Amino acid sequence: MHSTTLFSSLGALLLSSIAFAAPHTGLSGLMERQTCEFDSAASPECWGNYSLSTNWYEEAPDTGIIREYWFEVTNSTAGPDGVDRVVLSINGSVPGPTIFADWGDTVVVHVSNALENNGTSIHFHGIRQNFTSQEDGVASITQCPAAPGESITYTWRATQYGTTWYHSHFSLQAWNGVFGGIVINGPASSAYDEDKGVLFLNDWHHKTADALYVQASSGGPPAAQNGLINGTNTYGDTGSRFQTSVTSGTSYRLRLVNGAMDTMFRFGIDNHTLTVISADLVPIEPYTTTSVNLGIGQRYDVIVTANQDPGNYWMRAIPQTTCSSSNEKTLDILGIFNYDSVEVADGTSTSFSYIDNCDDEAITPFLPLTVEAPGSEHVFDIGLDTSSGLFRWTINDNVFLSDWGEPTLEKVVDGNTSFAIEEQVVALSETNEWVYFVIESQFGLHHPVHLHGHDFFVLAQETSATWAEGNPLNLVNPPRRDVAMLPASGYLVIAYQSDNPGVWLMHCHIGWHTSQGFALQLVERESEIAATVNSDTMKQTCDAWNAYQDANGIHQEDSGV
């Protein structure tokens, strides 16, 4: 069985309070913290007594406020472009409800699995989960899937701020509709008048991801029939364009999220300039551009001012061809940016100019931090194994495989840490030490690499190049984020500090590739993990799942994540 479901988690409420990691060692050049007493458009860098200059690796507000949400995951039928197909929805919608919180709030999400025949889980993408690995929502890693008829509760504190998203991390459910936005309000590096909220960019197939899995694994990624902007588009004579109305002279914040299966999007609004203020959940030095490149799983917060002649302008999400599967509607993934003084109509504007490429945006974090020079690195070679007649991605010649019914976190808590080679476990035992990963590939494909439990410093990204000791690294305020592109036939070098005990997944965020084994897991500070876990809730979820799996003869066909 392949899956089509939503989230299940380790249901435990956090053990009373979130522990904070010890301050990052080796980080230097911190800006003097501002004294802020209020948050307003006049002082967007401030947030209460905190600001953009606050180093949230070391401190963050604790408001004591709980933001509580109830999600029900169900089988549904939907036609976001006018063509009906089976989807999995949250509270009857795709995308699901947006989670809103303020920096320092505690978020509680209750998930009920009302699916007909699938488990589920929910991952809160980019949320660091400080000392709360159990809440990360990854089937086979931090929990068993929540069985049909069961519920699970996730609890975590918003120690970061900005824009991100949640999605199922059970099989291919995220690309069948189990996803939604997360907005964590906090300071901003530029002022704006109005927040337009999350704007999703998705590729879209007229068959379920499960129905296409065999084709994807034996013949390569299937072509998408369409792309969606905020969950809608046209197809032939059906469907409708996304539209948003603006008032002349007003500035708006758009929170862009690439939630695609296998597409890197370039986003822009004809005749308008974007001011980019955040990448993933990291505030950056603002810069202006006509368009931004979003890898799968990446987010950019942009500000656009309605300063053109009143009219209707196209919003464009353009697949970048060398790092996207083919799409019938490559140049027709459009929305309408409507000035409210004129009637809504199709745009007549001409596209912005751009160069089709797969490069991450060149960003500079607002809070400057420095990385220690590495003494040694973990090197991971990406390969492709087709010996079985199926595409299976390898890391250091091994295909990742984990068991839905026996998550790694449970094994660690039980002291069962004799891991099989295919579980791809990297043990990180030191506390607050710098960790360096070199990820390299000889294949002419790009891969968006995502790390759970951390964001990371991007020290190098090179296309058509081979890693060697002594290659130049950017150690002074390098880009910081949680998804970065591994260039084709090249390498990616990242660094972070081992400041967060838990079990953390690292994987390619192309949905097909994750299911085909492009993943590994980090067991970080193993001796401290058990104290962060509620074993009773973990066991309850696993007992229910294993009983369901045994009773229904469910067979795991993919990597487990």
Steps between C-alpha positions, in 0.01 A plus 500: 500500500616850421331769695273797466435653838574770751680551812561292798745591761621393826216654669670582824464844642848633555655415825404818688745748351732534205867487579727735314834396365813651642612809307671429167874498541710636220232741380626854486421843364160529667332834457427695815149410603246777462282620784143457381180555687238450233432362155375742237532587136721790608753262660462167318831369634361497856281244672426585859833489682650296217607586148658376179832523683392241756694178451221244528752218517556627853177670607143557389180634656279272706156659486318229693228516232371174348374495141287188461381337176288197414562322170305214349658318207251347257466349154344758270443590138620835371571677172735791570532559125149381416601136449377284787727240661540324832683707760574481868384815675525666839167626629369458146744736329818489291718674608400443860442773760782742571652483847549849645714577805720773640869457570525326837152343498440129555319323216281195566362306203254214554483269197219250447553236234165451324657346190352184358812286490817699571716598790621856523748739662570875493837669476536870581756586236788718617388511864815419700314306770749594771531192723167374359599250231186300582288779351676499161233280342704266279361148463765233572741758645329680790168314512287224359227617264170582666261222401153565354260590779784616725610848602830657589603834649809703416630775726789734427618851577556762232862591572537630143282734296405546139337273243497124471262211442390166635451182300452131548823304528343163434567367152376737225207654688635856489454501122148364523388807695615465860679830549438857614672821601656624823533871580700595809477875549815681605729785401575579135797660326278733291172677567179418314133592532311172473576128531343290223596172670629176351514455123559137399659394171433138404531271203187291445420159353155378401580161656598439860866479591445138602358411160811650336758347734578192291550714191721741693710212634538310174484760223586831661285782634162530326402828338276728702178619339500838670632734765305682770532839666343483844315183409336602172551548126322441171521193277344539159160659556478396866627637829587855599805716558610604847447872541589752766391865509722791600462874553725747322782627718475214751781251571427130558687207650468172308620181667610271216524124555608240244296192591567316173573133443769553234512863383722797574298817440600852405240744634439860401228756430514675164613866513558484877810476718531261794690584818618170651520509882516138616619162374355190662472615864808723493470882476733634232640832383226629266570506128287582197439286194240434233472129590615237750600137455338258746633148541262233629428562869653849495321817608558866422319795653475789255351849508334644190366854469198572281669787316406436136211624291175342628426182312538122511851355497605138476661325796720228351634171640739372233657152526876509450546234237827332600388439860131421447303216350312591183171687528223551243448857624857623543420858397138503613527474879353841566316710755348847477642800689200730483488870589170543683404811303448286188295189433675165537599359160775295342832680490629659182852559631827370357720267702805619688830388348696222669763234441375143545721352772501288815703726727399591852454871561814681620400601852672668795358430848405813693665368817865441404650178635834336431584131464815335633733353239442125473748242620322213327179439309243228448498430127187360337514381139164492323443218252225322310445123515293348218605137549146401604347665195379785722655836581648495849709789626805415708718683749846346523366203300211423737126550442319640803232280656320540832203323656167679553428281802834538675612864498861585570408726792329208674807282443727760654277538806493120540878476467472301177764682297649222287381662180497323164714656229193592293370716787780743410561618857767761564587522870586845635593465865676827577322797657489832314774396261515616140387238250597524133334309216629477145225368272619427148349349187631395161151507347374784286201559727441764766372398845343731764645368827302553821621448857262448793567633849735775383558764248851496356772722362565461126879506464528403133285408198677409178363364172700258282779487755663244729551553870856495629654592834604862488223614268386852598225532760295804600535518878406866559123547528418237237140439387296329771187295427345151522481408128788551256564378148755229433613607152511257209830307477630710786505537874334674794684569827295581809576548869304522823554445872392188688277697736175303476479142635272281290463293188499719190440416136698647211364435152438622148168686494399371158214274608594215268863503615416487871279196443775345285758512779676839484519549877706447810439563870702662774493367855618808684622485861349156553551493877271803544215394273298278734446786745321698226254225401160399637529124451138429591353706216755361256412144597127571478533628143725209398280233659197631312690521171659156523165340585341675202785406266492134604121474477491651152809342347658834415835474321748786497622566145707815542788626712279554806518881497 
